[in-house]
Amino acid sequence: MADQELCAHLLAIKTVKLSDDHVCEECIKHNQDWVHLRTCQTCGITLCCDDSPHKHMTQHYHATHHPVIASAEEGERWLWCYPDEAFAEY
């Protein structure tokens, strides 16, 4: 993908942060289930996706305005920018 197609938030990612934890930290605290996991590229927290009942990563974005997440699912190599609604594979 050419750089001009990427938003400034995605261009700012030089190294993708991935978590060794394969759990949603908020779901664990509240004994809840999740579907897929995402890792915040600003702070490194791993939380559940919007297909999960509680959508903890989107809640994290609204609370912190950390713009970019990466899939924390094995075999998936992509980033999503919330404010620009931009997607990129890496």
N, C-alpha and C positions, 0 to 999 in steps of 0.2 A: 504494500500500500504506500502510495506516495505521501510525503510529508504534508503537502498542501491539503490533503484530505483529512488530516488529523487536527483536532482542536488543540488549543494551547495546553489544556490540562493533560491530554494524552501525550503530547510532545514532551511534557515535563517529566514523564516517567522514564527513568534511565535504567532502573533495575526493578523487576516485578517482585513485590513482596508476596511470599507464600507462607502459609502457616503449617506447622507440623501438627497442630491440633485439627482433628477432623470432626469437630463438634461446634454447634452454635453456643457460644458462651452464655447468651441470655436464655436460650431454651433450656440449657442445663440448670441454670439457677432456678427456673420456674417449673421444672419437670415437664417440659413441652417437647413436641416432636417437630422436626424440620424435614424439608425435602432436599434442597441443595444448599451449598455453602459458598459464600463470597468473602474475599479478604479486602479490607480497606487499604488502599495504597498510601494513605497518609499516616495512619497510626498502627496498621497491621492487625487490627482486631478481625476475627472471623465470625461472621453471623449468617443467619439464614436468608434465603432469597425471597422474592415476591410470590413464588409458588408455594411457599411455606405459610402456615396459618397466621403467623405473627409478623412476618416481613421485617425482621429485626434490622437487616442492613439498610433498608430504605428509611426506617425510623432513625438509624444512626446518621444517615446523610442529612435528614431534616434537622436533627439536633446539633450536628457539628459542621455541616457544609463541607465535609471532606468529599471532593468531587469524583474520585475514580476508584472503582473496585475491580478486582480480578476474580475470575471463577476459581474456586478452591477445589473443584471437582477434578479427579484424575482424568487425564487425557484431554481436558479442555484448556485452551491457551488463548484467552481473550480478556479484554478490558472493556469496561463500560464507564462513560462519563455521564453522571447525572445531569449537571446543568446544561450541557450541550447535546444531550441525548445522542452521543457518539459512541460507536462500537469499533474496536480494532482487535484483530488477531495478532499474536506475537509469536 
